[in-house]
Amino acid sequence: MSRASLTKLIADDRSNAVVAWLLVVAIALIGLGEFVTGGILWTTFAVILVALALLPPLTVQSPVAMLPWEVLLLAALPVLGMVLEADRLTGNFTSYLSVATIALVIAVELQAFTTVRMTPGFAVIFVAVTTMAAAALWALFRWSVSGLLGVPFPSDHDAVMWEFVYSAATGLGAGIVFELYFRRLGRLEQYETGDEASPAEGPDA
């Protein structure tokens, strides 16, 4: 996975920026609404999403330097599904697909704004492991606040273990899909570079 393929997800595209900013505003409003009504879990989730979405424009100091709106939408599916009262968007699979997408965003921003560099194989492992780690931390967080704030937490041990199974399967599957996607981006970059170079090579021949 080349650095160019990863950073290509953060581009100065005005059309993408408009939709992405609308999603950021929607996520922030949902998070604010949850905070007012005492929904600490979804407030935390919304804050994390907004922070990750705002990192590129704040770092680059350009309001149009945003992540693809499709990536933000995928990451925000659980909170949007909660507002729309769509059970399918708040289930285990969608929730951990969202977490896997957040892991991808973290990988992109680490590679774009730090000295961290990732190989394709490591990126797949990173997304999968980060998804599983997030599932564990999320379960621990829910368990910690369940007694204090009355947040529902499954009392069945098997139910918690199945959540970890879902997170592992979703994280690994998402990591592989993202890897194939970045490989396609790399091939497109090589194809475009080859097309641009061919006219210059003509006179030399």
Backbone torsions as a table, in degrees:
resi	resn	phi	psi	omega
1	MET	NA	111.3	-177.1
2	SER	-76.9	157.4	177.9
3	ARG	-63.9	-35.0	179.5
4	ALA	-62.3	-38.7	-179.3
5	SER	-65.1	-39.8	-179.7
6	LEU	-71.0	-50.4	-176.2
7	THR	-70.0	-15.2	177.4
8	LYS	-64.9	-20.6	177.5
9	LEU	-70.6	-20.2	177.6
10	ILE	-107.1	99.3	-174.4
11	ALA	-133.0	158.3	177.9
12	ASP	-84.2	83.0	180.0
13	ASP	-121.6	113.2	-174.2
14	ARG	-65.1	-41.0	-179.7
15	SER	-63.1	-44.7	178.0
16	ASN	-64.0	-39.7	-177.5
17	ALA	-63.3	-39.5	-179.3
18	VAL	-60.9	-49.6	-179.2
19	VAL	-66.3	-40.5	-179.4
20	ALA	-63.1	-41.9	178.7
21	TRP	-65.7	-36.8	176.7
22	LEU	-62.1	-40.8	177.8
23	LEU	-65.9	-40.7	178.8
24	VAL	-61.6	-44.1	178.1
25	VAL	-62.2	-43.3	179.8
26	ALA	-62.6	-44.2	179.3
27	ILE	-62.8	-42.8	-179.9
28	ALA	-63.1	-42.0	179.5
29	LEU	-65.5	-39.8	177.6
30	ILE	-64.3	-43.3	178.2
31	GLY	-62.0	-39.9	178.3
32	LEU	-65.2	-41.8	177.8
33	GLY	-62.4	-40.3	177.8
34	GLU	-66.5	-36.1	179.0
35	PHE	-65.1	-41.2	-179.7
36	VAL	-64.2	-37.0	-178.2
37	THR	-90.7	4.4	176.6
38	GLY	86.1	15.3	178.5
39	GLY	-84.4	79.1	-172.9
40	ILE	-64.6	-34.8	-177.3
41	LEU	-65.4	-52.2	-177.9
42	TRP	-72.2	-26.9	173.6
43	THR	-62.9	-44.8	178.5
44	THR	-62.0	-43.4	179.5
45	PHE	-61.0	-44.7	-179.0
46	ALA	-65.5	-40.5	179.3
47	VAL	-61.8	-42.0	178.6
48	ILE	-62.3	-45.2	179.8
49	LEU	-61.2	-46.5	-178.6
50	VAL	-63.7	-41.3	-179.9
51	ALA	-62.3	-44.4	179.1
52	LEU	-66.5	-36.7	-179.4
53	ALA	-69.8	-32.3	-177.0
54	LEU	-85.8	-13.8	-177.7
55	LEU	-59.9	-47.4	-179.8
56	PRO	-60.6	-51.1	-179.0
57	PRO	-64.7	-33.7	178.9
58	LEU	-70.8	-37.8	-179.2
59	THR	-72.4	-45.2	-178.6
60	VAL	-80.3	-16.6	-177.0
61	GLN	60.1	46.0	177.4
62	SER	-144.1	124.0	-178.0
63	PRO	-68.3	-14.7	-179.4
64	VAL	-96.0	-3.5	177.7
65	ALA	-84.6	84.9	-175.2
66	MET	-123.9	157.7	171.5
67	LEU	-66.6	156.9	177.4
68	PRO	-57.1	137.8	-178.2
69	TRP	-63.5	-27.7	178.2
70	GLU	-64.4	-38.6	179.0
71	VAL	-66.7	-43.8	178.3
72	LEU	-63.5	-39.7	179.0
73	LEU	-63.9	-43.3	179.6
74	LEU	-63.0	-41.0	179.8
75	ALA	-68.5	-29.5	-175.5
76	ALA	-93.4	3.4	-176.2
77	LEU	-53.1	-44.2	-178.5
78	PRO	-62.0	-43.5	-178.6
79	VAL	-70.8	-35.8	176.5
80	LEU	-68.4	-39.2	178.1
81	GLY	-64.1	-33.2	178.5
82	MET	-65.7	-41.7	179.2
83	VAL	-68.0	-39.1	-178.7
84	LEU	-81.3	-4.7	-178.0
85	GLU	57.3	41.8	177.5
86	ALA	-101.7	106.2	-175.7
87	ASP	-61.1	-34.0	-178.4
88	ARG	-65.4	-24.9	-179.0
89	LEU	-88.7	-5.5	179.5
90	THR	-117.5	8.9	179.9
91	GLY	-76.0	178.7	-176.8
92	ASN	-61.5	-45.6	-176.0
93	PHE	-62.4	-49.0	-178.7
94	THR	-65.5	-38.4	-179.4
95	SER	-62.7	-44.9	-178.0
96	TYR	-79.4	-22.1	169.8
97	LEU	-66.2	-38.6	175.3
98	SER	-62.9	-43.1	178.7
99	VAL	-63.3	-40.3	177.9
100	ALA	-63.2	-38.4	177.5
101	THR	-65.5	-39.3	176.3
102	ILE	-63.0	-38.2	176.5
103	ALA	-62.4	-39.5	176.2
104	LEU	-62.1	-44.3	179.2
105	VAL	-60.2	-41.9	177.8
106	ILE	-61.9	-42.6	178.7
107	ALA	-62.1	-43.4	179.1
108	VAL	-61.2	-46.1	-176.0
109	GLU	-73.2	-32.4	174.0
110	LEU	-62.5	-44.4	-177.9
111	GLN	-72.7	-32.9	-176.5
112	ALA	-79.2	-34.5	-170.0
113	PHE	-117.6	2.5	177.1
114	THR	-131.6	-176.7	178.5
115	THR	-86.8	2.8	-179.9
116	VAL	-67.9	136.5	176.5
117	ARG	-129.7	137.7	-175.6
118	MET	-123.2	136.8	171.4
119	THR	-83.1	162.5	179.6
120	PRO	-55.2	-46.2	-178.9
121	GLY	-63.4	-40.5	-179.5
122	PHE	-68.3	-34.4	179.1
123	ALA	-62.0	-41.0	177.3
124	VAL	-61.8	-46.3	179.9
125	ILE	-64.7	-40.0	-179.6
126	PHE	-60.5	-46.9	-179.9
127	VAL	-63.1	-44.5	-178.6
128	ALA	-64.8	-47.8	-177.7
129	VAL	-67.5	-40.5	178.9
130	THR	-63.2	-38.2	177.8
131	THR	-63.4	-44.9	178.9
132	MET	-65.8	-40.8	178.9
133	ALA	-64.6	-40.6	178.4
134	ALA	-64.0	-38.7	178.2
135	ALA	-62.4	-41.8	179.5
136	ALA	-66.3	-44.3	179.4
137	LEU	-66.2	-37.6	178.9
138	TRP	-64.5	-42.1	178.1
139	ALA	-64.8	-41.7	179.4
140	LEU	-65.3	-39.3	179.3
141	PHE	-65.3	-45.0	178.7
142	ARG	-62.5	-40.5	179.3
143	TRP	-64.5	-37.7	-177.1
144	SER	-68.0	-38.3	-175.6
145	VAL	-96.7	-3.7	-177.0
146	SER	-62.9	-40.5	-179.8
147	GLY	-75.7	-34.8	-176.0
148	LEU	-78.5	-43.8	-173.6
149	LEU	-111.0	1.1	179.4
150	GLY	72.7	24.1	178.6
151	VAL	-72.7	129.7	-178.6
152	PRO	-63.5	136.6	177.3
153	PHE	-141.9	131.0	-176.5
154	PRO	-61.4	128.4	179.1
155	SER	-82.7	-16.0	-179.3
156	ASP	-81.6	121.7	-180.0
157	HIS	-60.0	-39.9	-179.4
158	ASP	-62.7	-35.8	-180.0
159	ALA	-63.4	-40.2	178.3
160	VAL	-66.4	-41.9	179.9
161	MET	-64.2	-37.1	177.8
162	TRP	-65.5	-33.1	175.4
163	GLU	-61.2	-40.4	178.9
164	PHE	-67.3	-36.0	176.9
165	VAL	-64.3	-45.0	177.4
166	TYR	-59.2	-43.9	-177.2
167	SER	-65.8	-39.7	179.5
168	ALA	-65.7	-45.9	-179.3
169	ALA	-65.6	-44.0	-179.6
170	THR	-66.9	-42.1	179.8
171	GLY	-63.1	-44.2	179.4
172	LEU	-66.3	-44.6	178.9
173	GLY	-62.7	-43.6	178.9
174	ALA	-65.2	-38.9	178.5
175	GLY	-60.7	-42.2	179.0
176	ILE	-66.7	-42.5	178.6
177	VAL	-62.3	-43.3	179.4
178	PHE	-64.6	-37.6	178.3
179	GLU	-63.2	-44.9	177.5
180	LEU	-62.4	-37.0	179.7
181	TYR	-64.8	-44.4	-179.6
182	PHE	-69.8	-31.9	174.5
183	ARG	-62.8	-39.9	177.6
184	ARG	-64.1	-41.4	176.5
185	LEU	-60.0	-40.9	179.1
186	GLY	-63.5	-40.3	178.5
187	ARG	-66.8	-38.4	177.8
188	LEU	-64.1	-39.2	178.7
189	GLU	-63.6	-42.6	178.9
190	GLN	-64.8	-40.0	179.8
191	TYR	-64.5	-44.3	-179.9
192	GLU	-66.3	-38.7	178.2
193	THR	-64.2	-40.1	178.8
194	GLY	-64.9	-39.3	178.7
195	ASP	-64.7	-38.7	-178.6
196	GLU	-72.2	-30.3	-176.7
197	ALA	-80.5	-25.2	-172.8
198	SER	-61.9	-39.8	179.5
199	PRO	-64.2	-33.5	-179.8
200	ALA	-72.1	-25.9	-177.9
201	GLU	-80.2	-18.7	-176.0
202	GLY	-59.5	-54.0	-178.0
203	PRO	-61.5	-34.5	-180.0
204	ASP	-65.6	-31.3	-178.7
205	ALA	-71.3	NA	NA
